[in-house]
Amino acid sequence: MNAMKRWLAAACMLGIVGGAVAADSTHGFTTLERADARALAAPASHNAPTLLKLWSLDCVYCKKNLAVFAELVEADPRLRLLTLAVEQPLPEHARVLDSLGVGAGRYAYGGDAPEALAYAIDPAWGGELPRTLFFDGRGGVMAVSGVVKAERVYELLGLVQPASGR
């Protein structure tokens, strides 16, 4: 009986430690499978103007656009920024977002095939980066590839740019 208790205790500890390792392996990101990706990209999921920035560690223009978007969101409380790393999460993803001042709303590809996840997010997307989905918060969405300037963000979202000049 004593051996069985020790075995059960060890199994419980492995489960707890294993869960902690699994949670830590995402580096603060929510990993997405196909159904999650479809839900994240559904216009009905966003009741406020939201930018869903698809990016990769090796995309220089993605990082430049993330910096612009982070500044916009900080200056305009109407806007939300979500990021989706189009690869498995690594510690470097968190470091990049932290350095740009991008907080919550961090997503990354999960275990499904990258092509399947890309299709679930945007069936018209060919995989080019940078890519941003602009949700107007009223059920509309516009997907844009390439670098997007601050003024264009407001235009795509159907918002008037604040008078501060941003």
Summary of the structure (lengths in Angstrom):
residues: 166
radius of gyration: 19.0
end to end distance: 69.9
largest distance: 73.8
contacts: 461
relative contact order: 0.18
helix: 45%
strand: 17%
